[in-house]
Amino acid sequence: MKHGLLTTAVAALMALGSYAQAQNLKMSHVRPQDATIDVELRAFSAALSEATGGDVTVNLFPASALGDYTTVQERISVGAIDMATQPAAAAADRRMQISSFPYLAGNWDQARAVYGPGGAVRDVMTGLYAEQDITMLAAYPVYFGGVALNVANPNPGSVEPNGIKVRVPGIKSFQLTGEALGYIPAPIPFSEAFTAVQTGVVDGVIGSGAEGYYASFRDVTKTYIPANTHFEVWYMIISNESLAELSDEDQAALKEQAAAFEATRWEVAEADQGKNEQRLVDELGATVAELSADDLAAMAAKVRADVWPAVLEDVGVEWGQAILDKVAAAGN
């Protein structure tokens, strides 16, 4: 009898020990439930759970349910939230503007060389996150940015002033880019942007791409201009505190699954961008402007001449120029 009780007690303690090792990580992201990123993160969570034998699970909080991405990054830094897959918050460190530097990459191959494994911006962002007690696990390429308008633009490839007022994020690079491309930029919080377009306070939006405009501005988008304003990349990040609570084996599994998640995304992201541009046409009846290679080259040249020096002043000229030189040396 005593032996039976002892065996039962030992089994119970072992079960408790296993339960204590299990980790349920909270992850925030910025898109609605069932959006592409939500579906892909659910697949990542399932793969991670399987790889760790159920030791690590990821509980998703879509649509910024845990706070806007700046707040979430700050909370991850202090260990109050475990994880996120989202844009870098330049409000936490101005140097993080390097991630959304306008016209830094001109095509998908260049983007992968800059933002993918071993890329100049990728390495820098890893270091900037580390300074905030955050580990970057993966980059998530989203799209090349463009301009969504609730009005027509008769000359979508022109960089001359057009009198069209657009909402831009409260980030210097986006404000200056909007102006360089001929628009009147108006910094407005994202939470107020849709209403601003709907009520005519502004005529459109700069700062996102086809997927983002379809997700958040579908009812007020009549014209889409694929101007390749910037390359949108999000980052899968985890609090160092949360990471340290995982066993060495589970940490290795997490990093392996994050790398697989990123590799898969790089394979489908370009086609995904095309699908979302077509959705604007097929489902919303929007017009997607056709820009020539010369149009895009003129836009890039204007922004690089007008905007890059000002943004470099904001992030630190020597620091920023060193990164631009690495990008150029890599052939971009």
C-alpha angles and dihedrals in degrees: 000000000000089000090052092050091048091051091050092049092050091049090050092050091049090051091050090049091053091047091051091054093052113100127202106195122200114223126189126202134175105233130082122266112283093022114133095266091048092053092047093048091051088055090049091050092051092049091049093049090051093046092052096042090246094308093119126038129172120219110203125219107191129193095034090292090160093049138288116310094261092054091044092052090051091050092048088052091060096038097252092120122032106212148353141182105210147109119300112264108235089187088072093052124001090214089070086077085084087079092064097034105154119253093357091137125031102194142010096270090053091046092055091049091052102037104022127085110314093011120142096241092040092056093046093050091050088057095046091052090048089058087060094051090256128128118214109219101178146349118238114206110211112170148298109276129244145168124277117198136186088206136048122269108207092197106036094164095052125102093199118113109280103178092238114138117215136184113242130183116261090260120114096227093057094045093052093043091054090052094046090054091055101262131122104243121215116186106222128164113256091240089062098037100092093050090047091057094040093053095042097248084128131012098225149329140274122189105065140058138233094290093049094045092049091049098046110013105033094125094053102039116103099149129035121191113194094209096155088230094168140341111258112216127167126198132225104223136176133194112255087227092056092044092052091055090064122086118252090254093051092047089054091048091049092052092046093051091045090053090050090048090054095044091053092049094053088056095055106027098091093049089045090057091053092049092052093049088052091049089060088058101039100040103028103028090233123157117240109207118230111229122191125224087253091054092052092045091052092049092049093047093049094049094044090051098043105029110030096066092051094047091047089056088053097050098033121280099232094041094047096041091054089059093046089051090054090050091050091048089055089059102261 
